[in-house]
Amino acid sequence: MSDSELEIQKKCEAFLRELGTPGFIVFGWPKSEEEFGVTYSAHDMPPQIVIKGLTSVLNDYTSKTL
């Protein structure tokens, strides 16, 4: 992971801590015209809940866009 990717990861983690509630986020951004970065952060969330949430979001997104 590059320094800029680590910085974005840390900002995502700080954002979740500032909210003061358990949660998780997935964040994507363009690194260049041909490349994208993706990171996630989970704050006080059980892994099985994060997996269930990500699966649900992925299913919803693909059903609406494909």
Secondary structure by P-SEA (a helix, b strand, c coil): ccaaaaaaaaaaaaaaaaacccbbbbbbbbccccbbbbbbbbccccaaaaaaaaaaaaaaaaaacc
